[in-house]
Amino acid sequence: MIHWFEGPLEFLLNLHLHLPNLLSGLGVVTALIGKKGDLKFNLVLFNMLSLSLYVILTAHLNSL
């Protein structure tokens, strides 16, 4: 479990349950539309990783 991510995730989940999911999805879409090259690859990669981390942590929080 990544402890430094729990605080911000809980804050976003308190605002709305699917807000982190929406932000990561929006980041992937805007990165795919944006500039080409290494920046595009890094933005897509970062947003996909954050979306995956959101899914993993929410699954862990739901199992508690």
Biotite code that builds the C-alpha atoms (Angstrom):
import biotite.structure as struc

atoms = struc.array([
    struc.Atom([0.000, 0.000, 0.000], chain_id="A", res_id=1, res_name="MET", atom_name="CA", element="C"),
    struc.Atom([1.274, 3.459, -0.869], chain_id="A", res_id=2, res_name="ILE", atom_name="CA", element="C"),
    struc.Atom([0.735, 5.506, 2.289], chain_id="A", res_id=3, res_name="HIS", atom_name="CA", element="C"),
    struc.Atom([1.545, 8.940, 0.834], chain_id="A", res_id=4, res_name="TRP", atom_name="CA", element="C"),
    struc.Atom([-1.336, 8.600, -1.649], chain_id="A", res_id=5, res_name="PHE", atom_name="CA", element="C"),
    struc.Atom([-4.042, 7.726, 0.879], chain_id="A", res_id=6, res_name="GLU", atom_name="CA", element="C"),
    struc.Atom([-4.601, 11.279, 2.144], chain_id="A", res_id=7, res_name="GLY", atom_name="CA", element="C"),
    struc.Atom([-5.141, 12.956, -1.248], chain_id="A", res_id=8, res_name="PRO", atom_name="CA", element="C"),
    struc.Atom([-7.232, 10.025, -2.455], chain_id="A", res_id=9, res_name="LEU", atom_name="CA", element="C"),
    struc.Atom([-9.504, 10.184, 0.585], chain_id="A", res_id=10, res_name="GLU", atom_name="CA", element="C"),
    struc.Atom([-9.891, 13.952, 0.086], chain_id="A", res_id=11, res_name="PHE", atom_name="CA", element="C"),
    struc.Atom([-10.917, 13.490, -3.568], chain_id="A", res_id=12, res_name="LEU", atom_name="CA", element="C"),
    struc.Atom([-13.243, 10.638, -2.642], chain_id="A", res_id=13, res_name="LEU", atom_name="CA", element="C"),
    struc.Atom([-14.913, 12.869, -0.045], chain_id="A", res_id=14, res_name="ASN", atom_name="CA", element="C"),
    struc.Atom([-15.657, 15.428, -2.777], chain_id="A", res_id=15, res_name="LEU", atom_name="CA", element="C"),
    struc.Atom([-17.154, 12.851, -5.123], chain_id="A", res_id=16, res_name="HIS", atom_name="CA", element="C"),
    struc.Atom([-16.676, 9.102, -5.382], chain_id="A", res_id=17, res_name="LEU", atom_name="CA", element="C"),
    struc.Atom([-15.652, 9.089, -9.041], chain_id="A", res_id=18, res_name="HIS", atom_name="CA", element="C"),
    struc.Atom([-13.710, 12.393, -9.185], chain_id="A", res_id=19, res_name="LEU", atom_name="CA", element="C"),
    struc.Atom([-10.214, 10.778, -9.340], chain_id="A", res_id=20, res_name="PRO", atom_name="CA", element="C"),
    struc.Atom([-11.466, 8.445, -12.063], chain_id="A", res_id=21, res_name="ASN", atom_name="CA", element="C"),
    struc.Atom([-12.894, 11.355, -14.076], chain_id="A", res_id=22, res_name="LEU", atom_name="CA", element="C"),
    struc.Atom([-9.727, 13.440, -13.692], chain_id="A", res_id=23, res_name="LEU", atom_name="CA", element="C"),
    struc.Atom([-7.489, 10.606, -14.864], chain_id="A", res_id=24, res_name="SER", atom_name="CA", element="C"),
    struc.Atom([-9.790, 9.789, -17.770], chain_id="A", res_id=25, res_name="GLY", atom_name="CA", element="C"),
    struc.Atom([-9.883, 13.442, -18.804], chain_id="A", res_id=26, res_name="LEU", atom_name="CA", element="C"),
    struc.Atom([-6.089, 13.551, -18.587], chain_id="A", res_id=27, res_name="GLY", atom_name="CA", element="C"),
    struc.Atom([-5.765, 10.532, -20.899], chain_id="A", res_id=28, res_name="VAL", atom_name="CA", element="C"),
    struc.Atom([-8.179, 12.040, -23.452], chain_id="A", res_id=29, res_name="VAL", atom_name="CA", element="C"),
    struc.Atom([-6.482, 15.448, -23.463], chain_id="A", res_id=30, res_name="THR", atom_name="CA", element="C"),
    struc.Atom([-3.047, 13.821, -23.698], chain_id="A", res_id=31, res_name="ALA", atom_name="CA", element="C"),
    struc.Atom([-4.159, 11.785, -26.712], chain_id="A", res_id=32, res_name="LEU", atom_name="CA", element="C"),
    struc.Atom([-5.512, 14.917, -28.405], chain_id="A", res_id=33, res_name="ILE", atom_name="CA", element="C"),
    struc.Atom([-2.457, 17.044, -27.532], chain_id="A", res_id=34, res_name="GLY", atom_name="CA", element="C"),
    struc.Atom([1.041, 17.404, -28.948], chain_id="A", res_id=35, res_name="LYS", atom_name="CA", element="C"),
    struc.Atom([2.896, 14.475, -30.370], chain_id="A", res_id=36, res_name="LYS", atom_name="CA", element="C"),
    struc.Atom([6.194, 13.095, -29.116], chain_id="A", res_id=37, res_name="GLY", atom_name="CA", element="C"),
    struc.Atom([7.683, 12.265, -25.761], chain_id="A", res_id=38, res_name="ASP", atom_name="CA", element="C"),
    struc.Atom([5.419, 14.653, -23.857], chain_id="A", res_id=39, res_name="LEU", atom_name="CA", element="C"),
    struc.Atom([2.324, 12.900, -25.184], chain_id="A", res_id=40, res_name="LYS", atom_name="CA", element="C"),
    struc.Atom([3.728, 9.499, -24.213], chain_id="A", res_id=41, res_name="PHE", atom_name="CA", element="C"),
    struc.Atom([4.597, 10.702, -20.701], chain_id="A", res_id=42, res_name="ASN", atom_name="CA", element="C"),
    struc.Atom([1.187, 12.288, -20.158], chain_id="A", res_id=43, res_name="LEU", atom_name="CA", element="C"),
    struc.Atom([-0.681, 9.185, -21.304], chain_id="A", res_id=44, res_name="VAL", atom_name="CA", element="C"),
    struc.Atom([1.576, 6.959, -19.210], chain_id="A", res_id=45, res_name="LEU", atom_name="CA", element="C"),
    struc.Atom([1.220, 9.106, -16.069], chain_id="A", res_id=46, res_name="PHE", atom_name="CA", element="C"),
    struc.Atom([-2.551, 9.354, -16.373], chain_id="A", res_id=47, res_name="ASN", atom_name="CA", element="C"),
    struc.Atom([-2.951, 5.631, -17.015], chain_id="A", res_id=48, res_name="MET", atom_name="CA", element="C"),
    struc.Atom([-0.775, 4.876, -13.980], chain_id="A", res_id=49, res_name="LEU", atom_name="CA", element="C"),
    struc.Atom([-2.799, 7.231, -11.790], chain_id="A", res_id=50, res_name="SER", atom_name="CA", element="C"),
    struc.Atom([-6.038, 5.689, -13.079], chain_id="A", res_id=51, res_name="LEU", atom_name="CA", element="C"),
    struc.Atom([-4.695, 2.212, -12.280], chain_id="A", res_id=52, res_name="SER", atom_name="CA", element="C"),
    struc.Atom([-3.585, 3.342, -8.834], chain_id="A", res_id=53, res_name="LEU", atom_name="CA", element="C"),
    struc.Atom([-7.053, 4.769, -8.207], chain_id="A", res_id=54, res_name="TYR", atom_name="CA", element="C"),
    struc.Atom([-8.648, 1.441, -9.118], chain_id="A", res_id=55, res_name="VAL", atom_name="CA", element="C"),
    struc.Atom([-6.252, -0.516, -6.903], chain_id="A", res_id=56, res_name="ILE", atom_name="CA", element="C"),
    struc.Atom([-6.644, 1.781, -3.885], chain_id="A", res_id=57, res_name="LEU", atom_name="CA", element="C"),
    struc.Atom([-10.412, 2.021, -4.118], chain_id="A", res_id=58, res_name="THR", atom_name="CA", element="C"),
    struc.Atom([-10.623, -1.761, -4.373], chain_id="A", res_id=59, res_name="ALA", atom_name="CA", element="C"),
    struc.Atom([-8.475, -1.934, -1.223], chain_id="A", res_id=60, res_name="HIS", atom_name="CA", element="C"),
    struc.Atom([-10.614, 0.668, 0.577], chain_id="A", res_id=61, res_name="LEU", atom_name="CA", element="C"),
    struc.Atom([-13.797, -1.190, -0.373], chain_id="A", res_id=62, res_name="ASN", atom_name="CA", element="C"),
    struc.Atom([-12.423, -4.472, 0.952], chain_id="A", res_id=63, res_name="SER", atom_name="CA", element="C"),
    struc.Atom([-11.819, -2.986, 4.420], chain_id="A", res_id=64, res_name="LEU", atom_name="CA", element="C"),
])
